[in-house]
Amino acid sequence: MGLLSAKISLHKSIDIVMLQVNVLRSNPVFVKERLAIKNFGQLELVDEVIALDDERKKLQAEYDGLQSNINSSSKAIGKLMAAGKKQEAESLKHEITEWKKSLEPVKQQAEKIETKLADTIVLLPNLPAAIVPKGFGADDNEVVREGGKKPNLSDDALPHWELTKKYKLIDFELGTKITGSGFPLYTGKGAKLQRALIQYFLDYNTSAGYTEIIPPFMVNENSAFATGQLPDKEGQMYFVNEDKFYLIPTSEVPVTNIYRDTIVKQDALPIKMTAYSPCFRREAGSYGKDVRGLNRLHQFEKVEIVQIVEAEKSYDALDEMVSHVESLLQSLQLPYRILRLCGGDMSFTSAITYDFEVFSAAQKRWLEVSSVSNFESYQANRLKCRYKDDSGKSQLVHTLNGSSLALPRIVACLFENNQTDEGIRLPDVLHKYFGAAKIN
């Protein structure tokens, strides 16, 4: 049995499958058009899912028909016996026996088709929103707006990996010795700044109405499936084989799973949560100059924001979250830009994503520090997270998340953009958290 089949057998729910199939059935042409925006290369899976569902319905009808015959004939036997028609009753008993023999093969085939249907439908990504632009990669993303001022550094300005060595803030070599490449060791004021940033980000988020959460840093397969990491990103996550736990790639995974298999009260929405966590990503295949220093790591720290909202309010929530992250970057006095990702650069689970990048003055390049995404009902469908509307009908929530913020590239840009002959200046908002105005 393949990895996907092994995983999905734990999670498949006919309720989840049927809801998704109904979307595909309602307008398969539209579904394929939207999937094409993401450059999804297996559009034939849409037709395969519908065909599997046709087979499932056929088998279900056959099973129900046999069961109906058994039930009605069983009742008729009693009446025949009471009327003294023993021979007819015995004949009917024989037919029931044959029908019962036919039930099990039909049931087994139906279960086989249901499993295949569930295994196939999870290979389909979320549909992109109408405003998601076409494109194949980062070069096709749309710049929504820019803010802040790029600093003018001297020609001898240092990149952050040299600055961290100069001021003894991060020891990349020791981290490699202890664990491996991509696992930095923060020391002294470097460690203190990490702690200061985490506290500032959490305080900023809680003051905006987000409830702070400290989640587990490992999750089980059900949780990874519910938020879309499985089966899409299993190769990018660290896996604890003996216990079958995954080290989290972001706190979005455990925090969103708080509401798995839950019906929330409508008046409790929106639910707004924030969490700090270390994040673990294998980043397989990443190499070259763009991964130097803090640019790309296997372990890093991040503060996340998550919202669970009513469907019709999710795009207002998305705008709110984008504005929240933007104002946080403004408070750090960093030059930034906001990108609307094209279909080809979006994640498997996202309906729309806005990336935030800050300008690294020493490297002379933009570095991503946050993604804010609306998943609409895609995650909620897997989570089976619903609320009851005013009519008492169950509705799927919409889920959203965003980085607020990821630390490594923020730290890189703070170091590079604020370097002076006397040390590294820190933005005003960090002085009370760090206990000083600069690092020297």
PEFENVEN-V965935 format. One record per backbone hydrogen bond with DSSP energy under -0.5 kcal/mol. CO is the residue of the C=O (numbers start at 1). NH is the residue of the N-H. E is the energy in kcal/mol with one decimal. If there is no record, write none. Layout:
co=CO nh=NH e=E
co=CO nh=NH e=E
This chain:
co=2 nh=6 e=-2.4
co=3 nh=7 e=-2.4
co=4 nh=8 e=-3.1
co=5 nh=9 e=-1.5
co=7 nh=10 e=-1.9
co=7 nh=11 e=-0.6
co=8 nh=11 e=-0.7
co=8 nh=12 e=-2.6
co=13 nh=17 e=-2.5
co=14 nh=18 e=-2.7
co=15 nh=19 e=-1.9
co=16 nh=20 e=-1.9
co=17 nh=21 e=-2.7
co=18 nh=22 e=-2.3
co=19 nh=23 e=-1.2
co=20 nh=24 e=-2.0
co=21 nh=25 e=-3.0
co=22 nh=26 e=-1.8
co=23 nh=27 e=-1.0
co=27 nh=31 e=-2.2
co=28 nh=32 e=-2.3
co=29 nh=33 e=-2.2
co=30 nh=34 e=-2.4
co=31 nh=35 e=-2.6
co=32 nh=36 e=-2.0
co=33 nh=37 e=-0.9
co=34 nh=37 e=-0.7
co=34 nh=38 e=-0.8
co=35 nh=38 e=-0.7
co=35 nh=40 e=-2.1
co=36 nh=39 e=-1.6
co=42 nh=45 e=-2.1
co=43 nh=46 e=-1.6
co=43 nh=47 e=-0.6
co=44 nh=48 e=-2.1
co=45 nh=49 e=-2.7
co=46 nh=50 e=-1.9
co=47 nh=51 e=-2.5
co=48 nh=52 e=-2.5
co=49 nh=53 e=-2.3
co=50 nh=54 e=-2.1
co=51 nh=55 e=-2.1
co=52 nh=56 e=-2.5
co=53 nh=57 e=-2.7
co=54 nh=58 e=-2.2
co=55 nh=59 e=-2.5
co=56 nh=60 e=-2.5
co=57 nh=61 e=-2.6
co=58 nh=62 e=-2.2
co=59 nh=63 e=-2.7
co=60 nh=64 e=-2.9
co=61 nh=65 e=-2.3
co=62 nh=66 e=-2.3
co=63 nh=67 e=-2.6
co=64 nh=68 e=-2.4
co=65 nh=69 e=-2.2
co=66 nh=70 e=-2.4
co=67 nh=71 e=-2.5
co=68 nh=72 e=-2.7
co=69 nh=73 e=-2.5
co=70 nh=74 e=-2.2
co=71 nh=75 e=-1.6
co=72 nh=76 e=-1.7
co=73 nh=77 e=-1.9
co=74 nh=78 e=-1.0
co=75 nh=79 e=-1.1
co=76 nh=80 e=-2.4
co=77 nh=81 e=-2.6
co=78 nh=82 e=-2.1
co=79 nh=83 e=-1.5
co=80 nh=85 e=-2.9
co=81 nh=84 e=-1.3
co=84 nh=86 e=-1.3
co=85 nh=89 e=-2.0
co=86 nh=90 e=-2.6
co=87 nh=91 e=-2.2
co=88 nh=92 e=-2.0
co=89 nh=93 e=-2.2
co=90 nh=94 e=-2.0
co=91 nh=95 e=-1.8
co=92 nh=96 e=-2.3
co=93 nh=97 e=-2.2
co=94 nh=98 e=-2.0
co=95 nh=99 e=-2.5
co=96 nh=100 e=-2.7
co=97 nh=101 e=-1.8
co=98 nh=102 e=-1.5
co=99 nh=103 e=-1.3
co=100 nh=104 e=-1.0
co=101 nh=105 e=-0.7
co=102 nh=106 e=-1.5
co=103 nh=107 e=-2.8
co=104 nh=108 e=-2.8
co=105 nh=109 e=-2.4
co=106 nh=110 e=-2.5
co=107 nh=111 e=-2.4
co=108 nh=112 e=-2.1
co=109 nh=113 e=-2.4
co=110 nh=114 e=-2.7
co=111 nh=115 e=-2.3
co=112 nh=116 e=-2.2
co=113 nh=117 e=-2.8
co=114 nh=118 e=-2.6
co=115 nh=119 e=-2.8
co=116 nh=120 e=-2.0
co=117 nh=121 e=-2.6
co=118 nh=122 e=-1.3
co=120 nh=123 e=-1.6
co=121 nh=124 e=-1.5
co=129 nh=132 e=-1.7
co=133 nh=343 e=-2.5
co=135 nh=344 e=-1.1
co=137 nh=140 e=-2.2
co=138 nh=141 e=-1.4
co=142 nh=144 e=-0.7
co=142 nh=340 e=-3.1
co=145 nh=338 e=-2.8
co=147 nh=336 e=-2.7
co=151 nh=153 e=-0.8
co=154 nh=157 e=-1.8
co=159 nh=162 e=-1.3
co=159 nh=163 e=-1.9
co=160 nh=164 e=-2.8
co=161 nh=165 e=-0.6
co=162 nh=166 e=-2.4
co=163 nh=167 e=-2.5
co=164 nh=169 e=-2.8
co=164 nh=170 e=-0.8
co=165 nh=168 e=-0.6
co=169 nh=187 e=-2.6
co=170 nh=172 e=-0.7
co=171 nh=175 e=-1.6
co=171 nh=185 e=-0.9
co=172 nh=176 e=-1.9
co=173 nh=177 e=-2.1
co=174 nh=178 e=-2.6
co=175 nh=179 e=-2.6
co=175 nh=180 e=-1.3
co=180 nh=183 e=-1.1
co=182 nh=298 e=-2.2
co=182 nh=299 e=-1.6
co=184 nh=186 e=-0.6
co=185 nh=171 e=-3.3
co=187 nh=190 e=-2.2
co=187 nh=191 e=-0.6
co=188 nh=192 e=-2.1
co=189 nh=193 e=-2.2
co=190 nh=194 e=-1.6
co=191 nh=195 e=-2.0
co=192 nh=196 e=-2.3
co=193 nh=197 e=-2.7
co=194 nh=198 e=-2.4
co=195 nh=199 e=-2.2
co=196 nh=200 e=-2.5
co=197 nh=201 e=-2.9
co=198 nh=202 e=-2.4
co=199 nh=203 e=-2.6
co=200 nh=204 e=-2.6
co=201 nh=205 e=-2.1
co=202 nh=206 e=-2.9
co=203 nh=207 e=-2.1
co=205 nh=208 e=-0.9
co=205 nh=210 e=-1.9
co=206 nh=209 e=-1.7
co=211 nh=274 e=-2.6
co=213 nh=215 e=-0.6
co=213 nh=276 e=-0.6
co=217 nh=248 e=-2.2
co=219 nh=246 e=-3.1
co=220 nh=224 e=-2.0
co=221 nh=225 e=-2.4
co=222 nh=226 e=-2.2
co=223 nh=227 e=-1.4
co=224 nh=229 e=-1.8
co=224 nh=230 e=-1.6
co=225 nh=228 e=-1.3
co=229 nh=233 e=-3.9
co=233 nh=236 e=-1.8
co=234 nh=237 e=-0.9
co=236 nh=282 e=-2.5
co=238 nh=247 e=-2.2
co=239 nh=241 e=-1.0
co=240 nh=244 e=-1.7
co=240 nh=245 e=-1.3
co=245 nh=240 e=-3.5
co=246 nh=219 e=-2.5
co=248 nh=280 e=-2.6
co=250 nh=253 e=-1.4
co=251 nh=255 e=-2.3
co=252 nh=256 e=-2.4
co=253 nh=257 e=-1.5
co=255 nh=258 e=-1.2
co=256 nh=259 e=-1.6
co=257 nh=260 e=-1.7
co=259 nh=262 e=-0.9
co=262 nh=264 e=-0.6
co=262 nh=386 e=-2.3
co=264 nh=388 e=-0.7
co=265 nh=268 e=-1.9
co=266 nh=269 e=-1.5
co=270 nh=272 e=-0.6
co=271 nh=308 e=-2.2
co=272 nh=211 e=-2.7
co=273 nh=306 e=-2.9
co=274 nh=213 e=-2.6
co=275 nh=304 e=-2.9
co=277 nh=302 e=-2.0
co=279 nh=300 e=-1.9
co=283 nh=286 e=-1.8
co=288 nh=291 e=-1.6
co=289 nh=292 e=-1.4
co=291 nh=296 e=-0.5
co=292 nh=295 e=-2.3
co=298 nh=281 e=-2.5
co=300 nh=279 e=-3.4
co=301 nh=407 e=-2.4
co=302 nh=277 e=-2.0
co=303 nh=404 e=-3.7
co=304 nh=275 e=-1.8
co=305 nh=402 e=-2.4
co=306 nh=273 e=-2.7
co=307 nh=400 e=-2.4
co=308 nh=270 e=-0.6
co=308 nh=271 e=-2.7
co=309 nh=398 e=-2.7
co=310 nh=313 e=-1.7
co=311 nh=314 e=-1.5
co=313 nh=317 e=-2.0
co=314 nh=318 e=-2.1
co=315 nh=319 e=-1.9
co=316 nh=320 e=-2.2
co=317 nh=321 e=-2.4
co=318 nh=322 e=-2.4
co=319 nh=323 e=-2.3
co=320 nh=324 e=-2.1
co=321 nh=325 e=-2.4
co=322 nh=326 e=-2.3
co=323 nh=327 e=-2.4
co=324 nh=328 e=-1.7
co=325 nh=329 e=-2.2
co=326 nh=330 e=-2.3
co=327 nh=331 e=-1.8
co=328 nh=332 e=-0.9
co=329 nh=332 e=-0.5
co=329 nh=334 e=-1.5
co=330 nh=333 e=-1.4
co=331 nh=429 e=-0.5
co=335 nh=359 e=-2.0
co=336 nh=147 e=-2.7
co=337 nh=357 e=-2.4
co=338 nh=144 e=-3.2
co=338 nh=145 e=-1.0
co=339 nh=341 e=-0.7
co=339 nh=355 e=-2.2
co=340 nh=142 e=-2.4
co=342 nh=345 e=-1.5
co=343 nh=346 e=-1.0
co=348 nh=126 e=-2.7
co=351 nh=129 e=-3.3
co=352 nh=374 e=-2.1
co=353 nh=341 e=-2.3
co=354 nh=372 e=-2.9
co=355 nh=339 e=-3.0
co=356 nh=369 e=-2.9
co=356 nh=370 e=-1.4
co=357 nh=337 e=-2.1
co=358 nh=360 e=-0.6
co=358 nh=367 e=-2.8
co=359 nh=361 e=-0.9
co=360 nh=364 e=-1.7
co=360 nh=365 e=-1.4
co=365 nh=360 e=-3.1
co=367 nh=358 e=-2.7
co=369 nh=406 e=-1.7
co=370 nh=356 e=-3.0
co=371 nh=373 e=-0.5
co=371 nh=403 e=-1.1
co=372 nh=354 e=-2.7
co=373 nh=375 e=-0.5
co=373 nh=401 e=-1.9
co=374 nh=351 e=-2.6
co=374 nh=352 e=-1.1
co=375 nh=378 e=-2.2
co=376 nh=399 e=-1.8
co=377 nh=381 e=-2.5
co=378 nh=382 e=-1.1
co=379 nh=383 e=-3.1
co=380 nh=384 e=-1.8
co=380 nh=385 e=-1.8
co=383 nh=261 e=-3.4
co=384 nh=262 e=-0.6
co=384 nh=386 e=-0.6
co=385 nh=397 e=-1.6
co=386 nh=264 e=-3.0
co=387 nh=389 e=-0.5
co=387 nh=395 e=-3.3
co=389 nh=392 e=-2.2
co=393 nh=389 e=-2.7
co=395 nh=387 e=-2.4
co=398 nh=309 e=-2.5
co=399 nh=375 e=-2.6
co=400 nh=307 e=-2.3
co=401 nh=373 e=-3.0
co=402 nh=305 e=-2.8
co=405 nh=303 e=-2.1
co=406 nh=410 e=-0.6
co=407 nh=411 e=-3.0
co=408 nh=412 e=-2.4
co=409 nh=413 e=-2.2
co=410 nh=414 e=-2.7
co=411 nh=415 e=-2.5
co=412 nh=416 e=-2.5
co=413 nh=417 e=-2.6
co=414 nh=418 e=-1.2
co=416 nh=419 e=-0.9
co=418 nh=425 e=-2.4
co=420 nh=423 e=-0.8
co=423 nh=420 e=-2.3
co=423 nh=425 e=-0.6
co=424 nh=439 e=-2.6
co=427 nh=430 e=-1.9
co=427 nh=431 e=-0.5
co=428 nh=431 e=-1.4
co=430 nh=434 e=-3.1
co=431 nh=435 e=-2.7
co=431 nh=436 e=-0.6
co=437 nh=426 e=-2.6
co=438 nh=440 e=-0.5
co=439 nh=424 e=-3.0
